[in-house]
Amino acid sequence: MSEKLGFEELRAKYKDVLSKAFATNNIDLLDSFTKNTNEVDRKAAMDQAFRDKLLELLVEEPNTLENYVCFCIESCRRQMVTPTMPVVLLGDIFDALTLNKCEKMFTYVENGVNIWKEELFFVACKNNLLRMCNDLLRRLSRSQNTVFCGRILLFLAKFFPFSERSGLNIVSEFNLENVTEFGGDSSSTLKDSLDEEMVVDTEQNKLNIDYNLYCRFWSLQDFFRNPNTCYNKIQWKTFVAHSGSVLSAFSSYKLEAVELQKAKLNRLKTVGSDVEMSESNKEQHYFAKFLTNQKLLELQLSDSNFRRCVLIQFLILFQYLTCTVKFKMESQELKQDQLDWVKDTTSQVYSLLGETPPDGARFAECVRRILRREEHWNSWKNDGCPEFQKPKPPVQTDSTDDVKKAKKRRRPVGDIIKEYEGQQKFFMGNNELTKLWNLCPDNLAACRTKERDFMPSLESYMLTGAGGPGAGTRRTGCGGWGWRALRLLARRSPHFFVHTNNPIGRLPDYLDDMVERVTREVAANAAAANNTNGDASSNAGDKAVKQEAAEEEITEEQMEADLIKEGDTNDIEQVPDSTHAGEDDYDKAARSKITMINSTQLDAVSAKLTDWKKLAAKLGYKPDEIQFFESENATDEARAKNMLQLWFDDDEDASVENLLYIMEGLKMADACEALKNAK
């Protein structure tokens, strides 16, 4: 083929060859014909030729559409057309067919789900497939085409991976638009209007359904579509009252009598040899949408499918109220008396499900298992919907090459440093050092804090550092404890700078010996203190103690001055440093005091965060999560408070110092000043 041919002429030639190749099912003819053409021009012309040929098939040969799409798929695998072409053809087919024919054609799409998940088609076609399915759903009625809608949704669930965020309700939103409308004349009871139209006589088991019960029954749908209203005290009392009335009606109106009357009616009909009518009465009918007419309620209460649907709604609501959801607010939590009511009512609902024919006990057990599995999905969503991956095969240790291949490739240090710089943090090459370095934006100010300026006594550190006298010997093998003990012995103990001919074998042995010496000295001093008697000796002892304390203070001041001259000030401050992460003597109370935020600080900084969305984006929250904060809270102060509370609860790096550091980078001076002044 010459490259000088026009696009229209090239498309016409491709269409003729395509018609011959499809009629003879010879794709090699099409492949050989297009080899000498530029790839870009060839694919563009071939795509249009496939669509033109489809228009002819829709009119002349509609039974060959599935084969035609298969022919296009094979052409994609041979790089003759773009990978999106099969889905484009399917979209054109669904646009041209009626709904009944679309439902038959969709079977081909369902059976080919493995084809669409291939690497060649998935990336290119996933948006086109989603658009095609959404166009079909817009044409369908959820109440009249319920099965077809369900097939489309199941296909999308099979096609997209579990971690596809576009198909997940990340922030646990509810379909608040699904409003159930009801109402009518309340002047007369429903019992009077139903007596005239009831075919089956149920005088022995009749329920007095008045307008009050009718309103209470359908008012529950507002709680089912928006469970968060149950956390309101007034709404909760309304829900409890309405639930009690409805469940009492279910309990008093058993379905066994209705089943017996239906069987009796069927036997009367079979006497007249009307077999077809008796078989039709046994058919099960299912309606996807509630009908709220007043005259239907007694018939609905007599229907097992309808009753099961309402009872399962109760169970789903109870599970949401009692489970842990990541995006629930702190106030959205049931009290103990409410939890007890939910527990008792859940048992009552399962009991009613077990009594509902047919196979009530088996159906109730199936529902229990399904809701138990739902708890695992809820935990998965709370963890951020991590992607499901197949477990890696065990590494074989026989070959060194296999071990080297199995080792995880390290990320370049430059990429790690760049990532930390984007977060305005420092990377020190070690996890503990990195965490320590980023505790406070100003490291020099952190070193000058009052929490670091202290020195324990030798007895308290050596003897009671591990929970009691003598317990310090169990920590002599710890490097951090031993280093601090040596620094403290050099400052406090006269036995440290003593010349001896016996060299130290192991540092833990030396520290064990020093702990024993300190223990003996403490015991001797206590015994000497008990043996002192008389006023004179007491006064003399007081003078000696004061003189010794003064000498010790002078000695300490002199030693500290000498050390300062030598430039060892940092070592003096860091001898009992309790902020080293990873040490056994980590002071959790002091750490909590530095990092965690109290309610006063939270209220103060929230009131000053006018641009809280900017801070939320800096803290790592995504747009849908920011939208959740905005929709769930009425004011900016409440939104900022909710966002900060979640950040301090979930993020390991969350601290007051980090928050100040980030807000200073965002130039939020008022919020920083409010946080610093709050206590």
Order of alpha helices (4+ residues) and beta strands (2+ residues): alpha-alpha-alpha-alpha-alpha-alpha-alpha-alpha-alpha-alpha-alpha-alpha-alpha-alpha-alpha-alpha-alpha-alpha-alpha-alpha-alpha-alpha-alpha-alpha-alpha-alpha-alpha-alpha-alpha-alpha-alpha-alpha-alpha-alpha
